[in-house]
């Protein structure tokens, strides 16, 4: 699911609108608006609202849900757990995205605990001056979050087997 609103998306306009470049946050509040790891259901509305910004013409939202299969096996349910440093690592990942893109606002929440098929596992959103930047920053955010933040998935399959994903 993606929510997107865009103004103009002309590559040359960024320099005119944001001469300080992507990493400039001078005079602006912290663009990292919401970061959380929660053991309760996640809210799309909360994440989308967190990245609202009048200077943003593009907002990209990514939602990761629990699917009913993986690697050819039927998944019944799964559980997420995390290391105590996970939120600090989320902050580090978010700040790198802010440094690399003209982010106006960014939010990321990840669920831990037992989840059922169809439950929301992760929701991230980024708003930027233009849609292309928002899409790229959102993709970078979710990819780096999944690869660098110590959150592990314990899948339980319908045949009684189980598997840990992302665990060392």
N, C-alpha and C positions, 0 to 999 in steps of 0.2 A: 504494500500500500504506500503510495506516495502522495503527499500534498505539495503542490507547487503553485506559486504565483510568480510571475516574472514581469519585469519591465522590459527595457531594451537589453539585448544580449550581444552587443557589439564589442569585440575584443579591445578596441582602442579606447573605449569609454572608461575603463577602469582607471587608467592613469589620470584622466581628467577629473574623475569623481573622488579618487582616493590617492592623491599624489604621494603620500607617505609610504604606500605599498602595503602588501598583505599583512605584514607583521605589526603594523602600527595600531596601537590601541590607545594612543595618547588622547586624553580628554574623554575617553569612553569608560563606562563601567566594565567590569570583568565580563568578557563575552561568554565565559563558561558559567552558564546560568543554573544548570542542574546536573549533578552527578550523584548516583546512588546505586547501592546494591540492596535489594529488598527481598523479604520473605513473604510479601503480600502481592496480590495481583497488580500488574502495571496498568497505567492509564495513558492511552494515546493522547487524550485531550490535555493532560498535564504537560507532557513532553512538547507537544505542538505549541501550547500557550507559552512555554518557557522560552521558546526561540523567536517569539514575535518581536519584531524590531522595525520601526518606521523607515530605516535606511536600507532595509533588505528588500530586494525585488524577487528573490528566489529562496524558497525553503524546500529542503529535501528531508523526508522522513523515511527511515527504514524500520521495519517491524520484523523481528525473527520469532517464529512460532514453532511449537513442538509438532513435528510431522510424525506420521504413523509408520514410517519405514526408514531404514538406513542400511546401505550396503546389501540390499536384497533381503533383509530380515524385517519382520513386522515388529514395530516398537509399540509396546503397551503404555509405557510411561517412562519418565526419567527424573533424575534429580540433579540439581546443580549445587555445588559447594565452592567455596573460595578461600583463598589464603587471607589472613588478616591485613595484608598490604594491598589487597585488590583495589580498594577505593583510591589509595594514593597512586597506584599505577594507572587507574582510569584518569586521574587528574593529569599525570605526566603525558599520557597519550593525547588527551584533549588539548593540552597546552601546545603540543607539537603541531596539531592540526591548526590551531589558531595562529601559530607562527608561520605556517606554510601557505595559508589561504586567507583571503580577506573576510574572515568570519565576523559576522555581526553578533551572532548568538549561537550557542551550542548546548545540547543537552544529551545525556545518556543515562539510562537506567537498565539494570540487569537483575533478573530474578534469581533467587537461590531457593533451595528446598525442593519438595516433590511437586512435579508438574504433570499434567495430563496432556494427551494429544489435543492440539488446538490452543493450548494456553500460550500467552505471550511470554517469551523468554528474554527478549531484549528489545529496547526501543531507543533509537538514536535519531537526532534531528540537528540540522545545521541550517542557518540562514546566512545569506551572503548578498552582495549587491545584485548579482545576476545568477540565473539558473544553472549555467554550466559550472560555475564555481561552487554552488551549493551541492550539486550532484557529486562533483569530484571530492569535495571536503567530506561529505557524508559517507561516501564509499571508503575513503581513507580512514575515517573515524571507526567504522564498523570493522574493517579489515584489521586495523591495528589493535582494536579492543580484543577481537577474537584471538589474535596471535600473541599478544604481549601481556594481557591482564590475566593473573592466575585464578581463572575460574574453570572448574572442571565439570564435565557432564558424565553422569552415570546412567547409561541406557539399560533398560530392562526390556527384553524381547519376549514375544508371545510363546516361544519354545522353551522358556525358562532360563535361557542364558542371559548374560549381562556383559557390559563392556564399559570401561572408563575411556573417555575421550578428552585429550588435552592434558591428562595427568602425566607427570614425569615418571 
